[in-house]
Amino acid sequence: MTIKERSRIRRQKITGHLSHGYAEADDWDLEFWLKQTPQDRLSALVAIRNDIKKVNPERLKES
């Protein structure tokens, strides 16, 4: 998948929220992730890990 394809798909999936404080943001974030399936949560974690590997590969090296 090309970067343009990934970008297009990501823009279609982005969910945003405007909060009026940290507590409201925390509540919204928790509610958002609780609505996701376990597969969606795992997929997000893997995507974040893969992004970290690209930006800072030293951070995920085995000890």
PDB file of N, CA, C and O in Angstrom, chain B, residues numbered from 101:
ATOM      1  N   MET B 101       0.860  -1.180   0.000  1.00  0.00           N
ATOM      2  CA  MET B 101       0.000   0.000   0.000  1.00  0.00           C
ATOM      3  C   MET B 101       0.897   1.232   0.000  1.00  0.00           C
ATOM      4  O   MET B 101       1.847   1.314   0.778  1.00  0.00           O
ATOM      5  N   THR B 102       0.598   2.173  -0.861  1.00  0.00           N
ATOM      6  CA  THR B 102       1.410   3.382  -0.949  1.00  0.00           C
ATOM      7  C   THR B 102       1.051   4.349   0.182  1.00  0.00           C
ATOM      8  O   THR B 102       0.018   4.212   0.838  1.00  0.00           O
ATOM      9  N   ILE B 103       1.925   5.321   0.389  1.00  0.00           N
ATOM     10  CA  ILE B 103       1.679   6.324   1.429  1.00  0.00           C
ATOM     11  C   ILE B 103       0.429   7.139   1.103  1.00  0.00           C
ATOM     12  O   ILE B 103      -0.303   7.531   2.011  1.00  0.00           O
ATOM     13  N   LYS B 104       0.176   7.398  -0.179  1.00  0.00           N
ATOM     14  CA  LYS B 104      -1.027   8.152  -0.552  1.00  0.00           C
ATOM     15  C   LYS B 104      -2.287   7.357  -0.220  1.00  0.00           C
ATOM     16  O   LYS B 104      -3.280   7.921   0.240  1.00  0.00           O
ATOM     17  N   GLU B 105      -2.241   6.059  -0.451  1.00  0.00           N
ATOM     18  CA  GLU B 105      -3.403   5.220  -0.121  1.00  0.00           C
ATOM     19  C   GLU B 105      -3.623   5.176   1.387  1.00  0.00           C
ATOM     20  O   GLU B 105      -4.751   5.297   1.865  1.00  0.00           O
ATOM     21  N   ARG B 106      -2.543   5.004   2.122  1.00  0.00           N
ATOM     22  CA  ARG B 106      -2.653   4.990   3.592  1.00  0.00           C
ATOM     23  C   ARG B 106      -3.207   6.309   4.104  1.00  0.00           C
ATOM     24  O   ARG B 106      -4.057   6.326   4.994  1.00  0.00           O
ATOM     25  N   SER B 107      -2.729   7.414   3.543  1.00  0.00           N
ATOM     26  CA  SER B 107      -3.191   8.737   3.969  1.00  0.00           C
ATOM     27  C   SER B 107      -4.676   8.917   3.691  1.00  0.00           C
ATOM     28  O   SER B 107      -5.409   9.443   4.528  1.00  0.00           O
ATOM     29  N   ARG B 108      -5.116   8.483   2.521  1.00  0.00           N
ATOM     30  CA  ARG B 108      -6.527   8.620   2.165  1.00  0.00           C
ATOM     31  C   ARG B 108      -7.400   7.808   3.122  1.00  0.00           C
ATOM     32  O   ARG B 108      -8.420   8.296   3.608  1.00  0.00           O
ATOM     33  N   ILE B 109      -6.994   6.577   3.386  1.00  0.00           N
ATOM     34  CA  ILE B 109      -7.763   5.717   4.295  1.00  0.00           C
ATOM     35  C   ILE B 109      -7.779   6.310   5.704  1.00  0.00           C
ATOM     36  O   ILE B 109      -8.816   6.307   6.367  1.00  0.00           O
ATOM     37  N   ARG B 110      -6.644   6.812   6.156  1.00  0.00           N
ATOM     38  CA  ARG B 110      -6.560   7.392   7.498  1.00  0.00           C
ATOM     39  C   ARG B 110      -7.463   8.607   7.626  1.00  0.00           C
ATOM     40  O   ARG B 110      -8.136   8.773   8.643  1.00  0.00           O
ATOM     41  N   ARG B 111      -7.485   9.468   6.593  1.00  0.00           N
ATOM     42  CA  ARG B 111      -8.361  10.644   6.639  1.00  0.00           C
ATOM     43  C   ARG B 111      -9.829  10.239   6.734  1.00  0.00           C
ATOM     44  O   ARG B 111     -10.614  10.919   7.396  1.00  0.00           O
ATOM     45  N   GLN B 112     -10.208   9.152   6.088  1.00  0.00           N
ATOM     46  CA  GLN B 112     -11.597   8.688   6.136  1.00  0.00           C
ATOM     47  C   GLN B 112     -11.954   8.139   7.517  1.00  0.00           C
ATOM     48  O   GLN B 112     -13.119   8.175   7.913  1.00  0.00           O
ATOM     49  N   LYS B 113     -10.968   7.633   8.249  1.00  0.00           N
ATOM     50  CA  LYS B 113     -11.220   6.987   9.538  1.00  0.00           C
ATOM     51  C   LYS B 113     -11.047   7.908  10.738  1.00  0.00           C
ATOM     52  O   LYS B 113     -11.484   7.572  11.838  1.00  0.00           O
ATOM     53  N   ILE B 114     -10.421   9.056  10.547  1.00  0.00           N
ATOM     54  CA  ILE B 114     -10.099   9.929  11.679  1.00  0.00           C
ATOM     55  C   ILE B 114     -11.367  10.370  12.403  1.00  0.00           C
ATOM     56  O   ILE B 114     -12.345  10.793  11.786  1.00  0.00           O
ATOM     57  N   THR B 115     -11.324  10.259  13.715  1.00  0.00           N
ATOM     58  CA  THR B 115     -12.404  10.725  14.574  1.00  0.00           C
ATOM     59  C   THR B 115     -11.817  11.782  15.491  1.00  0.00           C
ATOM     60  O   THR B 115     -10.764  11.569  16.092  1.00  0.00           O
ATOM     61  N   GLY B 116     -12.477  12.901  15.602  1.00  0.00           N
ATOM     62  CA  GLY B 116     -11.965  13.975  16.432  1.00  0.00           C
ATOM     63  C   GLY B 116     -13.002  14.448  17.440  1.00  0.00           C
ATOM     64  O   GLY B 116     -14.189  14.142  17.328  1.00  0.00           O
ATOM     65  N   HIS B 117     -12.533  15.191  18.415  1.00  0.00           N
ATOM     66  CA  HIS B 117     -13.413  15.716  19.444  1.00  0.00           C
ATOM     67  C   HIS B 117     -12.781  16.973  20.013  1.00  0.00           C
ATOM     68  O   HIS B 117     -11.565  17.034  20.193  1.00  0.00           O
ATOM     69  N   LEU B 118     -13.594  17.967  20.295  1.00  0.00           N
ATOM     70  CA  LEU B 118     -13.140  19.188  20.950  1.00  0.00           C
ATOM     71  C   LEU B 118     -13.603  19.135  22.395  1.00  0.00           C
ATOM     72  O   LEU B 118     -14.803  19.123  22.670  1.00  0.00           O
ATOM     73  N   SER B 119     -12.667  19.103  23.301  1.00  0.00           N
ATOM     74  CA  SER B 119     -13.036  19.028  24.717  1.00  0.00           C
ATOM     75  C   SER B 119     -12.769  20.370  25.395  1.00  0.00           C
ATOM     76  O   SER B 119     -12.048  21.226  24.881  1.00  0.00           O
ATOM     77  N   HIS B 120     -13.374  20.516  26.554  1.00  0.00           N
ATOM     78  CA  HIS B 120     -13.237  21.752  27.318  1.00  0.00           C
ATOM     79  C   HIS B 120     -12.436  21.544  28.598  1.00  0.00           C
ATOM     80  O   HIS B 120     -12.600  22.275  29.575  1.00  0.00           O
ATOM     81  N   GLY B 121     -11.587  20.557  28.579  1.00  0.00           N
ATOM     82  CA  GLY B 121     -10.734  20.292  29.734  1.00  0.00           C
ATOM     83  C   GLY B 121     -10.184  18.878  29.677  1.00  0.00           C
ATOM     84  O   GLY B 121     -10.626  18.052  28.879  1.00  0.00           O
ATOM     85  N   TYR B 122      -9.219  18.619  30.530  1.00  0.00           N
ATOM     86  CA  TYR B 122      -8.567  17.310  30.529  1.00  0.00           C
ATOM     87  C   TYR B 122      -9.514  16.184  30.930  1.00  0.00           C
ATOM     88  O   TYR B 122      -9.460  15.097  30.354  1.00  0.00           O
ATOM     89  N   ALA B 123     -10.367  16.428  31.895  1.00  0.00           N
ATOM     90  CA  ALA B 123     -11.291  15.376  32.347  1.00  0.00           C
ATOM     91  C   ALA B 123     -12.244  14.975  31.219  1.00  0.00           C
ATOM     92  O   ALA B 123     -12.498  13.790  31.005  1.00  0.00           O
ATOM     93  N   GLU B 124     -12.763  15.965  30.504  1.00  0.00           N
ATOM     94  CA  GLU B 124     -13.657  15.675  29.384  1.00  0.00           C
ATOM     95  C   GLU B 124     -12.917  14.913  28.287  1.00  0.00           C
ATOM     96  O   GLU B 124     -13.467  13.986  27.693  1.00  0.00           O
ATOM     97  N   ALA B 125     -11.680  15.299  28.019  1.00  0.00           N
ATOM     98  CA  ALA B 125     -10.882  14.604  27.008  1.00  0.00           C
ATOM     99  C   ALA B 125     -10.621  13.154  27.426  1.00  0.00           C
ATOM    100  O   ALA B 125     -10.707  12.241  26.604  1.00  0.00           O
ATOM    101  N   ASP B 126     -10.307  12.950  28.694  1.00  0.00           N
ATOM    102  CA  ASP B 126     -10.094  11.588  29.193  1.00  0.00           C
ATOM    103  C   ASP B 126     -11.348  10.739  29.056  1.00  0.00           C
ATOM    104  O   ASP B 126     -11.281   9.582  28.639  1.00  0.00           O
ATOM    105  N   ASP B 127     -12.486  11.315  29.405  1.00  0.00           N
ATOM    106  CA  ASP B 127     -13.759  10.583  29.299  1.00  0.00           C
ATOM    107  C   ASP B 127     -14.057  10.206  27.850  1.00  0.00           C
ATOM    108  O   ASP B 127     -14.465   9.081  27.561  1.00  0.00           O
ATOM    109  N   TRP B 128     -13.847  11.164  26.942  1.00  0.00           N
ATOM    110  CA  TRP B 128     -14.112  10.897  25.535  1.00  0.00           C
ATOM    111  C   TRP B 128     -13.179   9.816  25.006  1.00  0.00           C
ATOM    112  O   TRP B 128     -13.607   8.917  24.282  1.00  0.00           O
ATOM    113  N   ASP B 129     -11.900   9.907  25.371  1.00  0.00           N
ATOM    114  CA  ASP B 129     -10.908   8.932  24.918  1.00  0.00           C
ATOM    115  C   ASP B 129     -11.267   7.533  25.399  1.00  0.00           C
ATOM    116  O   ASP B 129     -11.224   6.578  24.623  1.00  0.00           O
ATOM    117  N   LEU B 130     -11.619   7.408  26.671  1.00  0.00           N
ATOM    118  CA  LEU B 130     -11.996   6.108  27.220  1.00  0.00           C
ATOM    119  C   LEU B 130     -13.227   5.558  26.506  1.00  0.00           C
ATOM    120  O   LEU B 130     -13.263   4.385  26.136  1.00  0.00           O
ATOM    121  N   GLU B 131     -14.224   6.401  26.316  1.00  0.00           N
ATOM    122  CA  GLU B 131     -15.447   5.970  25.626  1.00  0.00           C
ATOM    123  C   GLU B 131     -15.130   5.515  24.198  1.00  0.00           C
ATOM    124  O   GLU B 131     -15.661   4.507  23.732  1.00  0.00           O
ATOM    125  N   PHE B 132     -14.274   6.255  23.515  1.00  0.00           N
ATOM    126  CA  PHE B 132     -13.892   5.891  22.146  1.00  0.00           C
ATOM    127  C   PHE B 132     -13.267   4.501  22.101  1.00  0.00           C
ATOM    128  O   PHE B 132     -13.672   3.661  21.296  1.00  0.00           O
ATOM    129  N   TRP B 133     -12.274   4.255  22.968  1.00  0.00           N
ATOM    130  CA  TRP B 133     -11.568   2.976  22.920  1.00  0.00           C
ATOM    131  C   TRP B 133     -12.438   1.824  23.407  1.00  0.00           C
ATOM    132  O   TRP B 133     -12.275   0.695  22.943  1.00  0.00           O
ATOM    133  N   LEU B 134     -13.351   2.083  24.326  1.00  0.00           N
ATOM    134  CA  LEU B 134     -14.250   1.019  24.775  1.00  0.00           C
ATOM    135  C   LEU B 134     -15.229   0.599  23.682  1.00  0.00           C
ATOM    136  O   LEU B 134     -15.725  -0.528  23.690  1.00  0.00           O
ATOM    137  N   LYS B 135     -15.507   1.505  22.741  1.00  0.00           N
ATOM    138  CA  LYS B 135     -16.401   1.176  21.621  1.00  0.00           C
ATOM    139  C   LYS B 135     -15.698   0.339  20.552  1.00  0.00           C
ATOM    140  O   LYS B 135     -16.359  -0.279  19.718  1.00  0.00           O
ATOM    141  N   GLN B 136     -14.367   0.315  20.569  1.00  0.00           N
ATOM    142  CA  GLN B 136     -13.617  -0.412  19.551  1.00  0.00           C
ATOM    143  C   GLN B 136     -13.586  -1.902  19.885  1.00  0.00           C
ATOM    144  O   GLN B 136     -13.634  -2.296  21.051  1.00  0.00           O
ATOM    145  N   THR B 137     -13.508  -2.707  18.853  1.00  0.00           N
ATOM    146  CA  THR B 137     -13.380  -4.153  19.068  1.00  0.00           C
ATOM    147  C   THR B 137     -11.955  -4.455  19.529  1.00  0.00           C
ATOM    148  O   THR B 137     -11.053  -3.644  19.320  1.00  0.00           O
ATOM    149  N   PRO B 138     -11.748  -5.607  20.151  1.00  0.00           N
ATOM    150  CA  PRO B 138     -10.377  -5.979  20.518  1.00  0.00           C
ATOM    151  C   PRO B 138      -9.446  -5.993  19.293  1.00  0.00           C
ATOM    152  O   PRO B 138      -8.276  -5.623  19.394  1.00  0.00           O
ATOM    153  N   GLN B 139      -9.967  -6.418  18.157  1.00  0.00           N
ATOM    154  CA  GLN B 139      -9.162  -6.447  16.939  1.00  0.00           C
ATOM    155  C   GLN B 139      -8.754  -5.032  16.527  1.00  0.00           C
ATOM    156  O   GLN B 139      -7.616  -4.808  16.115  1.00  0.00           O
ATOM    157  N   ASP B 140      -9.683  -4.077  16.637  1.00  0.00           N
ATOM    158  CA  ASP B 140      -9.369  -2.690  16.291  1.00  0.00           C
ATOM    159  C   ASP B 140      -8.322  -2.113  17.239  1.00  0.00           C
ATOM    160  O   ASP B 140      -7.428  -1.384  16.810  1.00  0.00           O
ATOM    161  N   ARG B 141      -8.432  -2.435  18.522  1.00  0.00           N
ATOM    162  CA  ARG B 141      -7.455  -1.934  19.496  1.00  0.00           C
ATOM    163  C   ARG B 141      -6.074  -2.506  19.220  1.00  0.00           C
ATOM    164  O   ARG B 141      -5.072  -1.793  19.277  1.00  0.00           O
ATOM    165  N   LEU B 142      -6.029  -3.804  18.920  1.00  0.00           N
ATOM    166  CA  LEU B 142      -4.748  -4.438  18.622  1.00  0.00           C
ATOM    167  C   LEU B 142      -4.158  -3.873  17.337  1.00  0.00           C
ATOM    168  O   LEU B 142      -2.954  -3.632  17.257  1.00  0.00           O
ATOM    169  N   SER B 143      -4.998  -3.663  16.341  1.00  0.00           N
ATOM    170  CA  SER B 143      -4.536  -3.091  15.082  1.00  0.00           C
ATOM    171  C   SER B 143      -3.941  -1.699  15.301  1.00  0.00           C
ATOM    172  O   SER B 143      -2.917  -1.364  14.706  1.00  0.00           O
ATOM    173  N   ALA B 144      -4.573  -0.893  16.145  1.00  0.00           N
ATOM    174  CA  ALA B 144      -4.051   0.441  16.449  1.00  0.00           C
ATOM    175  C   ALA B 144      -2.701   0.347  17.148  1.00  0.00           C
ATOM    176  O   ALA B 144      -1.785   1.109  16.840  1.00  0.00           O
ATOM    177  N   LEU B 145      -2.577  -0.584  18.085  1.00  0.00           N
ATOM    178  CA  LEU B 145      -1.317  -0.765  18.801  1.00  0.00           C
ATOM    179  C   LEU B 145      -0.201  -1.183  17.847  1.00  0.00           C
ATOM    180  O   LEU B 145       0.916  -0.672  17.927  1.00  0.00           O
ATOM    181  N   VAL B 146      -0.504  -2.107  16.952  1.00  0.00           N
ATOM    182  CA  VAL B 146       0.495  -2.558  15.976  1.00  0.00           C
ATOM    183  C   VAL B 146       0.893  -1.409  15.055  1.00  0.00           C
ATOM    184  O   VAL B 146       2.073  -1.254  14.739  1.00  0.00           O
ATOM    185  N   ALA B 147      -0.076  -0.602  14.620  1.00  0.00           N
ATOM    186  CA  ALA B 147       0.229   0.538  13.751  1.00  0.00           C
ATOM    187  C   ALA B 147       1.139   1.536  14.464  1.00  0.00           C
ATOM    188  O   ALA B 147       2.080   2.056  13.865  1.00  0.00           O
ATOM    189  N   ILE B 148       0.865   1.804  15.735  1.00  0.00           N
ATOM    190  CA  ILE B 148       1.709   2.721  16.508  1.00  0.00           C
ATOM    191  C   ILE B 148       3.116   2.159  16.649  1.00  0.00           C
ATOM    192  O   ILE B 148       4.099   2.882  16.483  1.00  0.00           O
ATOM    193  N   ARG B 149       3.212   0.870  16.955  1.00  0.00           N
ATOM    194  CA  ARG B 149       4.518   0.229  17.104  1.00  0.00           C
ATOM    195  C   ARG B 149       5.302   0.292  15.796  1.00  0.00           C
ATOM    196  O   ARG B 149       6.503   0.563  15.803  1.00  0.00           O
ATOM    197  N   ASN B 150       4.628   0.044  14.676  1.00  0.00           N
ATOM    198  CA  ASN B 150       5.302   0.109  13.372  1.00  0.00           C
ATOM    199  C   ASN B 150       5.770   1.523  13.059  1.00  0.00           C
ATOM    200  O   ASN B 150       6.845   1.708  12.488  1.00  0.00           O
ATOM    201  N   ASP B 151       4.968   2.526  13.428  1.00  0.00           N
ATOM    202  CA  ASP B 151       5.387   3.916  13.222  1.00  0.00           C
ATOM    203  C   ASP B 151       6.613   4.239  14.069  1.00  0.00           C
ATOM    204  O   ASP B 151       7.530   4.913  13.598  1.00  0.00           O
ATOM    205  N   ILE B 152       6.640   3.768  15.311  1.00  0.00           N
ATOM    206  CA  ILE B 152       7.791   4.002  16.190  1.00  0.00           C
ATOM    207  C   ILE B 152       9.037   3.358  15.596  1.00  0.00           C
ATOM    208  O   ILE B 152      10.116   3.951  15.620  1.00  0.00           O
ATOM    209  N   LYS B 153       8.892   2.145  15.063  1.00  0.00           N
ATOM    210  CA  LYS B 153      10.032   1.456  14.451  1.00  0.00           C
ATOM    211  C   LYS B 153      10.597   2.261  13.286  1.00  0.00           C
ATOM    212  O   LYS B 153      11.810   2.275  13.076  1.00  0.00           O
ATOM    213  N   LYS B 154       9.739   2.927  12.531  1.00  0.00           N
ATOM    214  CA  LYS B 154      10.201   3.723  11.395  1.00  0.00           C
ATOM    215  C   LYS B 154      10.901   5.001  11.855  1.00  0.00           C
ATOM    216  O   LYS B 154      11.910   5.405  11.276  1.00  0.00           O
ATOM    217  N   VAL B 155      10.368   5.628  12.886  1.00  0.00           N
ATOM    218  CA  VAL B 155      10.898   6.915  13.337  1.00  0.00           C
ATOM    219  C   VAL B 155      12.090   6.744  14.262  1.00  0.00           C
ATOM    220  O   VAL B 155      13.059   7.498  14.178  1.00  0.00           O
ATOM    221  N   ASN B 156      12.022   5.753  15.146  1.00  0.00           N
ATOM    222  CA  ASN B 156      13.064   5.569  16.154  1.00  0.00           C
ATOM    223  C   ASN B 156      13.329   4.081  16.364  1.00  0.00           C
ATOM    224  O   ASN B 156      12.929   3.530  17.390  1.00  0.00           O
ATOM    225  N   PRO B 157      13.991   3.422  15.421  1.00  0.00           N
ATOM    226  CA  PRO B 157      14.186   1.972  15.510  1.00  0.00           C
ATOM    227  C   PRO B 157      14.976   1.536  16.753  1.00  0.00           C
ATOM    228  O   PRO B 157      14.808   0.408  17.217  1.00  0.00           O
ATOM    229  N   GLU B 158      15.805   2.383  17.278  1.00  0.00           N
ATOM    230  CA  GLU B 158      16.585   2.022  18.467  1.00  0.00           C
ATOM    231  C   GLU B 158      15.692   1.785  19.686  1.00  0.00           C
ATOM    232  O   GLU B 158      16.034   0.999  20.570  1.00  0.00           O
ATOM    233  N   ARG B 159      14.567   2.455  19.726  1.00  0.00           N
ATOM    234  CA  ARG B 159      13.677   2.388  20.894  1.00  0.00           C
ATOM    235  C   ARG B 159      13.091   0.991  21.104  1.00  0.00           C
ATOM    236  O   ARG B 159      12.793   0.609  22.235  1.00  0.00           O
ATOM    237  N   LEU B 160      12.924   0.229  20.021  1.00  0.00           N
ATOM    238  CA  LEU B 160      12.280  -1.081  20.124  1.00  0.00           C
ATOM    239  C   LEU B 160      13.241  -2.241  19.993  1.00  0.00           C
ATOM    240  O   LEU B 160      12.811  -3.384  19.841  1.00  0.00           O
ATOM    241  N   LYS B 161      14.553  -1.967  20.051  1.00  0.00           N
ATOM    242  CA  LYS B 161      15.528  -3.055  19.956  1.00  0.00           C
ATOM    243  C   LYS B 161      15.442  -3.968  21.159  1.00  0.00           C
ATOM    244  O   LYS B 161      15.224  -3.526  22.288  1.00  0.00           O
ATOM    245  N   GLU B 162      15.616  -5.241  20.896  1.00  0.00           N
ATOM    246  CA  GLU B 162      15.654  -6.232  21.985  1.00  0.00           C
ATOM    247  C   GLU B 162      16.870  -6.000  22.850  1.00  0.00           C
ATOM    248  O   GLU B 162      17.937  -5.660  22.340  1.00  0.00           O
ATOM    249  N   SER B 163      16.728  -6.180  24.160  1.00  0.00           N
ATOM    250  CA  SER B 163      17.872  -5.998  25.068  1.00  0.00           C
ATOM    251  C   SER B 163      18.697  -7.253  25.135  1.00  0.00           C
ATOM    252  O   SER B 163      19.701  -7.294  25.846  1.00  0.00           O
TER     253      SER B 163
END
